Amino acid sequence: MNATSWWHGRIMGGLASYWVYQHLGNLSPADRAEDELWQLVLERRERGEDDITVAVDELAARADANPDSYRWSHARDVNGCRVIVVDSRAARILEPGARRILDPVETQWLDRQLRGGVEHVFIGTSLPYLLPMGLHEAEAWNEAVADGAWGRRARGFGEKVRQGVDLEHWAAFQDSFRELAATVTDLASGRRGDAPATVTFLSGDVHNSYVAEVDRGPRAYGDTRILQAVCSPIRNPLPRVIRMAQSLTSRRGPVAFTRWLARRAQVPEPPFTWSLVRGPWFDNMLATVRVDGRELVLSWEAADQDDERSGPVLREVACFEV
């Protein structure tokens, strides 16, 4: 991508517009007070200067060239809940054999945020942390093959498949996946302060929606529930065959097959097991999180056109209570 004539301008435009329209609003007042670009905006406003295009473009160029120079991730404590939104795209390491969805600096930042003492912990990551198990094992298998687990020839094939069908979720970066699994398990077990009632990953970007839950087993300490809630709000329409294929990735047969492949590529067993407990759904929807003490309610709503009412009508697709 870097070798193309158009990529640099596109990534700069994307990062610059994200800072203006989204990232600035994500920051707390204290974070904005420490943001150098925002302080520059305030200084120039006092001088009657409104155009900061060059400064924003320079920030975008630096962030693209050196992801450690600017942090897009952020965390807020809101009414007894910790909300952590982690950038799982800009700080990746893509070198075969050392792939990470978060580089070491971003991983350390996330580790510092994952502490107990709150009722609920929410981890926002654009790509789901917990995929249907069959797809998770397939992406883990592909990473191992692309790194040479089945030899040099298979390595090239694995890399072509990885790039060709965008195998880019957490499952395709096993080192990062397993590190976060260990951290979240410690958090849920009370080894990082008082355990929250829930640890919930909030994600989208997979053209469907679902809820997955980790099976912590009878020996687990405490009753903290680890969940993955997915809502892909304005999704691409999928052909029926693709919807069926996605639904099958959590079924016993496909899971057994991709698990067999992964073990034969020397991929260790996942650090814990999980399953889809609701979904998948293929509507265009919005999801809402409601918290009441240690109780949590997740709901998904779609809008149906009602000609008699001359407008859309909300329809609850699903509700999941903890």
Secondary structure, 3 states (H helix, E strand, C coil): CCCCCCHHHHHHHHHHHHHHHHHHHHCCHHHHHHCHHHHHHHHHHHCCCCCCHHHHHHHHHHHHHCHHHCCCCEEEEECCEEEEECCCCCCCECCCCCCECCCHHHHHHHHHHCCCCCCEEEEECCCCCCCCHHHHHHHHHHHHHHCCCCCHHHHHHHHHHHHHCCCCCHHHCHHHHHHHHHHHHHHHCCCCCCCCCEEEEEECCCCCEEEEEEECCCCCCCCCEEEEEECCCCCCCCCHHHHHHHHHCCCHHHHHHHHHHHHHCCCCCCCCEEEEEEEEECCCEEEEEEEECCEEEEEEEEEEEECCCCEEEEEEEEEEEC
